[in-house]
Structures are given as structure tokens and as C-alpha cells.
């Protein structure tokens, strides 16, 4: 998510952060196209693990599945851990590392219970948050472009190409790899193909809409952020905005009224999208583990289905606790 990755990208890529995001975004587009075609052709849980098994062999599916599981574990942990700094706007105690970590663990437990009850409940929750986040982020990009970028375009040029602002080639490559964090979770749609009606139509449609929305909004936020502040301030984890970069954009709006309006909106939107990203990780990992277990590439016990809710509850519990 851009809500935690932008600051870390700026720490490595400095003024070239928008470039790093665009290059990582191009890879993201190809990933989306691959998942769109694979999800439509092979509507099974497992995502890339299933595609690799059909395209190559069981070993390929096994390796892909394990790599994807590690990605899910990182996504769940990072997304949940980044929620407290944003909600700290309302409750400053959440900025304490111990309190914030405990709160993050509580978020994962709540999502575990929601996913055990059933996918309908969790996807409706995601949809509500996503609509709110897209509207908030779109308005923030437009306001940032009109009030920050257009009046002072030289600030963006200076923050990108100024002294000590353009990274070395090694740092830029490192920044691109970190920027890929913004696009984690893209495989979750394909994981749900087996539970989707008309997956041959809906899966590609969902990926096309996802590509347009995510690529345009993330690029816009990164450009506006660098127009508003230096890359050093954006990537500073102590005195800057590395842990809550989008909040930094809201804090640099030129109008006190707009700052007062968008500070809480961004806090809620960020917490919402990160909550959704955590949920996507719990949801996707459980379906992946269930698929691998049915293929006997994981312990068969992990393929257990709840008698009442018809969800892979053992896989959900196992990887939520992990």
C-alpha cells in the first residue's frame, strides 16, 4: 500500500521515488494481465501456485506457493503494523511501539474471526473501505495538484533533481524493489476465482479496473508528495513522514481549513485501506494454503472446512497466528 511504502521508497530512492513507483507499476501491470488471464482460464484457489502447477509441474507450483505465502505473511504484518501510526491522530497512545504492536495483533485476530464467519462479510467490509479511500485519495491528489504543484512547479523539480536528491543507480534499483510493496495483494483476486460467479468475465474486469485505479492514484500521490516536501522529510522515520507519508501530504496543504479537514480523513482512509490490505492477506493466504493442502503440498489438516460457515478455518487460524 502507498500508505506505508511511499516513505520507505523515498528513504531509498529520494527524489526518484515517482520514477521508482512508475517502474514498479509497469511490472504490476504485467502481473495484473497475467493474473487476469490465468484467473479466467483456471478458476481455482491458489493463484500463481496453481498457474505454475498447470504450466510447469508440481514442483513449480510448490515453490510458487511458498514464495507467495512469504509475501502474504509480510503483507499482513506490515499492513497491520502501520495502522496505529495513522490512528494515532485520534489516540496518541497508539504511537507507542508496545501499544501499537498490541493493537496490530488485535486487528489480525478480529480479521481472523471475520474470515472464519465467511467471505461475504469480509468482502463487504473491504468494499466499504475501498470506496471511501478512493474518493479521499482522489480529492487529495486533485487538491495537492491545484494548490501545491501548479503554483510552485519548481519545488517538484528541485526536490527531484536538486543537490543530493537524485539517488545512485544502486539506490534507485533498491527503491524500485521496495516500491513493489505498494502493489502487494494483487494476487488476492485470483485466489478467489473458485468462489466467484462467472470468473472468466469478472476476474479480467476486476484486474483492469484495479490497474487503472491503483497506477494513476499511486503515481499522483507520489508526485504531489514530492511537490509538498523534500524526499529527506518524506523518508525520515523519526522526524518526518516515513511511517505515515500520505498524512504528510495532507499536513502540507496550504489552507488551515483543508488541513483540519483532511488530517482526520486521511487517518481514517489510511487505517481503512491498511485494514483492507491486512484482510486481503488473511483471505488470500487461507485460500492458497487450502489449495496447497488439497494438492498434498501442505499438511492435509489445513484443508479442513468449517461445517457451518464453509470456510477453510484451520488455514485461516494457522496463518493469522503466524
N, C-alpha and C positions, 0 to 999 in steps of 0.2 A: 504494500500500500504506500502511496505517496505520503501518507500521514506520518510514517516513521522513516521511510527510506530516503526522502529528499535531503534531510540534514546530513545523513551518513554519506550520501553521494557527494554533497558539497564538501565534506571533510576530505575526500579523496580527490575528486575531480575539480574542485574550486570553481572558477568561472566557466569551465566547460561542462558544468552539470547539465544544462539543457541538451548539449550535444550527446553526453553520455546517455541521457534518458531517451533521446530520439533513436540512437543506435540500438540500445536495448529494446526499444519499442518496435524496431524493424524485425528483430528476432521474435518478439512477441507476436507480431502479425503472422509470421510464418508458422509459429506454433499454433495459433488460433486456426489457421487454414488446415493444418494437419489434423487437429482435434475435430474440426468441423466435418472433414471428410471421413475420418476414422469413426467418429461417433455415429454418423449416419449409416455407414456400411456395416459396422459391428456394434449394435446397440446393447452392449454388455457392461456391467460394472467392471472396473479395472483400469479404464483409460489407457495410458501408454503401455502399461504392462500387458493388457490384452492385445493391443495392436502389435507389440513386439512378439508376442507368442504366436499370433497368426502369421505375421510377416517373416519371422525367423524360426524360432523354436522355443521350447520350454525354458531353456537357459536364458535366452534373451528376455523373455517375459519375467523371469525370476529377478534378473539383475535390474531391469527397468522398474519393477515393483519395489524393490528395496531402496533404490535411489529416490523414488517418488515418496516413499514413506519417510525418509530422512527429510525431504523437503516439507512434507506436511508437519512433522514434529517441529521443525524450525519456524514454520509459518504460525502454528498455534501458539508457540511460546513467545515469539516476538510480538505478534499482534496483541495477545492478552497483556503482555508486559508494558505495552505502550499506551494502553487505555488510561491508567491512573494519572500520568502527567497532564493529559488533556482535561480530565475531570477534576484535576487539582485546581482548576479555575474556580470551581464551586466549593470544593472541600480541600483546602491546602494540605491537610494531613496526608492526603494520598500521594503527595510528592515525596514523602519519606520512603526510602527504599524498602524498609521492612513492611510498612503498612501497604505500600503499593504492590509488593510481591504477594502478600496475603490476599489482597483484593483480586489480583490477576488469577490466582489459583481458584478463588471463589467463582470467578467468571467461567472458567473452564468446567467446573463442577456443575454449574447451572446449565451450561450448554450440553453437557453430557446427559443430564436428565431430560432436557427438551428433545434431544435427538433420540433418546430411548422411547419417549412417548410417540414420536412419529415425525416423518419428514414434512408433512403438511404444515404443522405448527412452526417448524424452524424456517421453512422457505417463506412463509407469510411474514415472519419477523424480519428476515433478510430483505424482502421486497419493500417493506415499510421504511427501513433504514436507508436503503439504496436510493429510493425516490427523493427522500429528504436531503441526502448527501449530494446527489447530482445537482439539485436545484441550488443548494447553498454554495457548492463549489463553482458552478457556472456563474452565479451572480458575483462571487468574489473575484473570479477571473476578469469579468467584464468591468467591474469597478476598479480593479487594480490596473487594467489596461488603460482605462479612461482617465483615472485620477493620478496614477503613478508613472506609467510607462510613456504615454503620449506627451504629457507636459515636460518630462525630462528624459528623453531617449538616450542622452549622453551618459546617464548614470548606468544604464544597462551595458553600453559599450565599455565604459570604464571598469565595471565590475567583472566583465568577461575578459577583456584584453589588457587591462591595466597592469601595472607592475606587480609581480608576484601573484597575479590572479589566474594566469593560464598555466595548467599543470604540465608536468613532464609526460612523455608518452606512456611511461610505466604507470603513472598515477591515473592517467586517462583510461587506460585499459582496466585498471583496478576499479575505477569509478563505474565503468560500463558493467562489469561483473556485479557490483553492488546494486546498480540500477535495476538489475533483473529482479531484485526483491520487490520492486513496485508491481511486478506483473505476476507474482506468485498467486496460485489459486485458480489459474486459467483452466487447469485440467478438471476442476470440480464438476463442470457442466457435463463433460464426457463420462464422469463417474456415475452420473445419474441417468444415463441414457436408457438403462434397463427399466427404470421406473417412470419413463417419460412416454406420454402418448404421442404417436407419430414422430418418433425421433429423427427419421430421415428428413423431415421438414423443419422441425423445431430446433434441433441441435445446430445446424448451419446458420439458421436465422439468429439464434441467440449469440453465436460467436461473431457474426458480422456486426450486430449492434454493440456488442462488448468492445470489439476492436475500435469502432468509431468513437464511442464514448470515452473509453479509457485513454486512448492515444491522444486525442485532442485536449481533454481536460488536464492530463498529467503534463503535457507539453506547455499548456497555458499557465498552469500553476508555477512551473519551474522558471519560466521566463519572467513572470510577474514578481516572483520571489527575489530573483537576482536584480530586477529593476528597483526593488524596495530596499535591499540591504546588500552588504558585501558578502562574498562567499565565505569569508572568515567568520562573520557573525552568524551566517546561516548554518555553518557546520560546527560551531563552538558548542560542545556538550555541557559546559559549565556555566558560562555567562551569555550564551547565545541561544539559538533556536534549534539545535540538533535533535532534541527529543520531541519537539512539537513545532516543526517547520511551518505548517500551514497557519498555526496561530501567530507566527511571526509576520506573515503577510497581513493578517487582519490587524495586528498591532501597528503596522506602518501605514495604514490608510490615513490620508491627510485630515480627515474630518473627525473630531472627537465624538460626534454623534454616531458616525459609522463604526468607529472603533468600539463604542459601547454596545452597538447592536450586534456586530459580527463576532466579537470576542466570545460571548456565550454560545452563539450559533455554531461557530467553528468547533468549540469544545464539545458540543453535543454531536455535531456531524462526525467529527473525528472518532469520538467514542463509539458512535453508531456503526461506522464503516469498519472500525477495528473489531468491534463485537461481531459484525458480519463475517469478517475475514477469519476470525477465530472459529466461528461456527462452520464456515466453509471447510476449514481444515479438519474439524472433528467429523463433519459429514462425509467429506471425501475420503479421509483415511479409513473410516469404518467400512465404506463400500469397497475400497481397494483391498483391505485385509480380508474381508468376506470373500472377495473374488479369488484371492490367492489361496485362501483356505479351502475353497471348493475345488481348486486345481491341485490340492495337496502340496502346495509350495509353502504353506504355513500350517501350524498345528490345526487339525480338523476341528478342534473345540471352538476355535474362533469363528467358525461359520454358523454357530448357534443362532437361531431366530426366536425372538420373544413370542410366546404363544398368543398373547393378547394384542400387542402392538405391531407384530410382524416386522420388527426391525432387528438388525444384527447387534443385539445389545451387548454381547460379550466383547466383540471387537470395539464397540464404542467405549465401553468401560475401560478396557485394557489400554487403549491408546490415549484416552483422556487422562488417566492416571500417569501414564508415561510422560 
